[in-house]
Amino acid sequence: MTEAATGTSTAQIAAPAGVSPRKVFWATWFGWMLDGFDSAVYGYILVSALTELLPASGIEANRANIGVYGGLLFSIFMLGWACSMIWGWAADRYGRVRIMCWTVLVYSVFTALCGLSTGIVTFAVFRFAAGFGIGGEWAAGTPLLQESVPENTRVRLAGWLHTATPTGLFLAALVTLIGGSFLGWRGMFFLGILPALLIVYVRSNIPEPAHALKVRPTFAALFAKNQARTSWAAALMMTCIIFGLWSSNFWAPTVIITKLVESGSSQAEALRMGAVAGLITNVGTMIGCLSMPWITTALGSRRWTAVLFFAGSLFSVVASYEIAIAHLNSLTLFLILLPVLGFFTNGVFGLFTIWLPEMFPQALRGAGSGFAFSMGRVLGAAGPTLIGTLAAATGSYPLAISLLSTIYILGLPFIAMAPETAGRPLAK
């Protein structure tokens, strides 16, 4: 693979002795894929779960309350994810592999425990803890991959790493489509324990990168004079894409289910169509992630790639929700536009699996990547709650979603602040 094909230097940097790049890629990929599954399940069973849990907590399960509490629980999950920034620092200090395994264990156990919830409070606690584990897997796994593969394949594999997310979303949609009615919302959450099986493989097959145990970083170093601009630029860019993602295409199943139920369809039929919408959206996401290494190469710039995807995200959200649903009342057009929505709003994360680790020296790579991703969730966590609140106030999910998509415009200055790393080898 040449520099033109990968966007990186052709200098060969050998992987650590005894490490197969393929093994490292698939170990990190499966970790990210399975937590994508865990994250996506919630969107498909939100209505069913809250229909049971709200009355159990003394709250009427009407449309407005499902919107408000559904958004609030999204935000609680994201706040748990946001609080996970400590995992990245721990991965720098104690080892990428060890910390990745702990994060997988935490999110697996607490996702399964969601299926035992007796009310909104216990459900919220378990969602917060699951988010805490999920948020850490990326901060440990992405640096592990970038530091364990040759430089001439690093960008390509890093870009493809995010294909794990749409695959996890595909799997969640497929399981919902095939067995959602049979398993019920509790059974769907019980499946969340399965990622714990990955721990056995990772611990026995993937060694730590050679340097990982030699560094003793401090978290404060992220905000030193020469590093602070990069740290904050990265975090604020992540805020915009996380806010935008969780305020747009993750609501597509809910919009479709609500619209179909109101038009007289059964909940089972509406649930199936919600799952179909998830599958369609993730076709676009998968295409975006697979093509990301070549898109960044063609543009010759991480920054211009970000601008392209921010602009595309804004236009695809407005076209899908405000035009197709709100103005034209066309579910058919909405479904046709969903792959475009997925390509931009979720495919953009493929850029950041490449770009974020490149922004930080190796002693701060886990901490920096983890801080950016997690702080993005601290600030982006308001998105789902605002969607639910605005939808309840206006009576329109599409209008609420379209209004909040302006977050992509606010993100453009942060792209300009971030360092351009295209064509440079991974910093040491």
N, C-alpha and C positions, 0 to 999 in steps of 0.2 A: 504494500500500500504506500503510495507516494504522498508527499506533502500536499500536493494538489487535491488528493482524495480525502485526506484526513484533517487538514488544517493544522498540522503539527510539524515539528522538525522531523526529519528522517533519521536523526541520530538514534542509534540503537542503544537502549538502556535495558539491560537484562533484568528479567523478573528475579525476585529473590530465589536462592537455590532451593530446589525441592518443591517449588510452587508452580502449579500449572495455571496459566492465565485463564484457561477454560474453566477450571474448577472454581477459581475465585469469582469469575464472572457469574457462574450459575448459582453459587452459594449466595452472593449478594442479591442477584436477581430474584431468586425464590423468596428471600426474606422480604424484599420490597413488594413482590407480587402478592404474597399472602397478607401483608398488612393493607395492601390495596383492596383485597377482598374484604377484610374485616371492616375497613372504612366504608365501603360501598354498600354493605348489607343494610346499614341503617336507613339509607334513602329509600330502599325498596319496601321495608317493613314498618316505616315510620307511622303510617296511618293505622295499621293493625295494632302495633304496640301501644300507641297512645290511646286508641279506642278502648283498650283494656286497662291501661295503667292510670289514665286520668280519673275515671270513676272510682278506681280503687283508692285514689288520693283525695276523693271528695270534690273533684272538678268535673264539670260537664264536658263530655267529649264532642263538642260542636266544632264546626269548621274554623272559627276564629281561634278557639283555644288550641286546636291541633296546630295551627299556624304559629301561634305565639310560643307555645311550649316546644314545638318541634324546632323552631329557630333557636330558642334558648338552649336546648340540649345539644344542638350542633355547636353552639358557642362554647358550652362547657367542655365538650370533647376537644375542641380546638385549643382551649385554654390549658387543658391537660397536656396537649401536644406542645403548646408554647412553653410550659414549665419544664419541658424535657431538655432544654438547652444544656443542662449539666452533663448529659450523656456525651456530647461532643468533647467537652473538656476531659471527661473521664477516659474517652477513647484515646486521646493524645497521651494521657498520663499512665494509664494502666493497660492499654492494648486494644487495638481495633476488634480483634476476634472475640476476646472475652466480653467486652461491653456489648457487642452486637448480639451475642447469645443472651445476655441478660435482658436486653430490650425485647427480643422475640418472646422470651418467657413471660415477661410482664404483660405484653399486649395480648398474648394468647389466653392466659388465665383470666384476665379481666373481661375480655370479650365474651368468653364462655359464661362468666358469672352474670353478664347482662341478661342471659336467659333465665336466671333465677330471681329477677327483680320482682318485688311485690308492690312497688309504687314508684312515683316519680323521683323521690329522694334517693332511694337505693339505685335506681337506674342511672341517675345523674352521677352518683359517686363512681359506679363501675365504668361509665363512659369516660369520665375524667381520667381514671387510672389507665384505661385502655389507650387513651390518647397520649398519656405520658410515656407509655412504652413504645407506641408507634412512632412518635416524634424522634426517638433516639436511634431507631434502626438506620435511618438514612444518614445521620451524622457519623455513625461508626462505619457503615457499610460502603458509602461512596468513597471516602478517603482510602479505605482498605483496597478497593478495586483500583483506584488511580495509582496507588503506590506499589501495586503488585503485578502490573502488566507492563510490557515493553512500551516505550514512548511512541513508537510508530503505529501502535494499535490503540493507544490510550483514549484518544478523542472518540474514535468510533465506538469502542466498548462503553465508554462513559455515556455517550449519547443514547446508545441502545439500552442502557440500564433502565431508563424510564419506561421502556416498553413493558416493564413488569407491572406498572400501575394499570394501564388499560387492560392487560391480561387479567389482573386481579378483578377489575371491574367487569370484564367479560365473564369471568367465572362466577362472580356474584349474581350477575344478571341471568346466566344460564341456570344456576342452581335455583334461583327464584322462579324462573320460567318452568323448570321441570318439576321441582319439588317444593316450591314455596307454599302451596296450598296444603300439601301433606305434612310438611315439617312444622308449619306455623312459625310465628316470629320468634318464639323461644328456641325452637329447634335450629333455626338459622343461626342464632347466636351461639348455640352449643358447638356448631362446626368450627367456631373460632379457636378451639383448643388445638386444632390440627397443626398450625405452624410450629408448635412446640417440638414437634418431631424433627424439625430442621436443625435444632440445637445439637443433636447427637452427631449428625453429619459434619457440621461446621467445626465442632471442637476436635473431631478426629481426623479431619482432612485438610484444614486450612491453618497454616502457621501464621504468626504475626509477621508483618513486614519488618525487616531487620532493624530499622531505626526506631520503630515505634516505642520500644521499651527503654530507649536511651534518653528521651527528652522528658523534662519536668517543667511544662509550661505553666504560666499563671494566666488566669482568665483576664486579668487587668491589662495584659499585653495587647489585647485586641483594641484597646482604646488609647494606646500610646500615640504620640504626636503623628508619627508617620503611618500609622495603621488605622486610626479612627475613621478617616474619610471612607476607606474601603469597607470597613465593618458596617458602618451605618448605611452606605449606599447599597450594599448587598442586602441588608435587612429590610430596607424600605422598598427595594424592588420586589423582594419576596412577599412583603405585605400586600403589594398591589396585585400580584398574580394569585396569591392565596385568597385574598378578599374577593377577587373577581371570579375565581373558580368556584368557591363555595357559595357564591351568591348568584351563580348562573347555571352551569350544566348539571350540578348535583341536585338542582330543584326540578329538572325536567321530568323525572318520574312522578314527583308529587303534583306538578301542574297537569300532567296527562291523567293521572289517577283521579284527581279532584274533578277535572272537566268531564271525564267519562261517567263517574258516579253521579254527578249532577244531571247528566243527560239520560240517566236511566240504566246504565250498564251495571252489571253485578260487580261486587268488589273483586271477585276472582278474575273476571275478565279484565277489569281495570288494572289489576296487579300484573297480569300477563303483558298488557300493552306497556306498562311502565318498565318492565324488564326488557321488552323489545327496544324501547327508546334508549335504554342504557347500552344495549348491544350496538345499536346504530351509532350512537355518539362516540363510542370507543373505537369504531372503525377509523374515524377521523383522527382520534388521538394516537392510535397505533401508527398511522401513516406519518403523522407529524414527528413522532419520536424516531421512527426508522430513518426518515429523511433528514433529521436534524444535522448530523455530521456533514452532509453534503450541502445543506442550506448555508451553514456557517462558512463553509469553504467557498461557496459561490459568491457570497457577499463579502468575504474577506474580513469580517469584523463581528465580534460578539455583540458590540453595541448596536449595530445596524440590524442584526438579527432580532435583538430584543425589541427595537422600534417596530419592525415589521409585525411581530407577534402581538405586541400591545395594541397596535392599530387594528389588526385583524380581529383581535378579541372583542374590542369595542363594537366594531361594525357587525360581527356575527351575532353578538348578544342582542343588539337592537333589532336586527333583521329577524332573528328567530322568535323573540318574545313579543316585542312591541308591534312589529309589522305582521308576522304570520299569525300569531295568536290573538293579540289585542285588537288589531284593525281588520284583519281578513278572516279571523275566526276559523283558520284552516289548520287542522291537525296534520293533514297530509303535507302541506308546505313546511310545517314545523319539523316533521320527521325528516324531510328531505334536507333541511338546513342543519340538522343535528351533527352530521359528520364534520361540517365546516366549523361548527361551534367547538367540537372536541379537538379538531386539528389545532386551533389557535389557543383556546383557554386552558387546555390540559397539555397539549403538545409542547407548549412553551417551557414546561418543566424539563424537557429533554435538553434544552439549552443550558439550564442551570445545573444539571448533573455534570455538565462539562465545565461550565464557567466558574461556579462557586469555589470548588477546590483549587482552581488555578489562581484565585485571588489571594490566597494565603500561603505563607511559608509552611513547611511540613510540620514544624513544632506547634503551629496554631491551626492546622488544617481542619481537624475535627471540631475544635472549639469555634473557629470562625464559621464553618459551614453550619454547625449546629445552632450557633447564635443567630445567624441570618434566617435560617428556616424557622426557628422557634420564636424569635422576636416578630417575624412576619405573622405568625399565628396569634401572638398577643394582640397585635394591632388589627389583624384581619379577622379576629374572632367576632368582632362587632357585626360583620356582614350578615351571617345567617339570622341573627336576632333582629337586625334592621329589616331584613326581607320579611320575616314573619310579622313583625309589627306593622310595617308599611302595607303588607298585603291585607292584614286585618283592618287597617284604617281605610284603605282605598277600595277594598274588595277585589283587588287585582294583583295576582302574583306577577304577571308580565310587566305591568307598569313599575312595580317595586324593583324588579330585577333590572329593567332597562335604566332606571334612574341611577342605580348604584354602579352600573358599568362604567360611569365616568371616572372611576378610580384609575382606569388605564391612562387617562390623560394626565392625571396627577403624577403618574409614575415616570413620565418622560424625563424630567430633570434628574432623577436618580440614576437613570441609565447613563447620562452624561457624566455623572460623578464617578462612576465605577471604572476601574482600570481596564484597558484594552489588553487582552492576553492572547489574541489570535496569532498563531504561528510561533509561539514561544513554548519551550518545554516546561514541564511541571517544576515550579519553584522549589528550591531546596532550603 
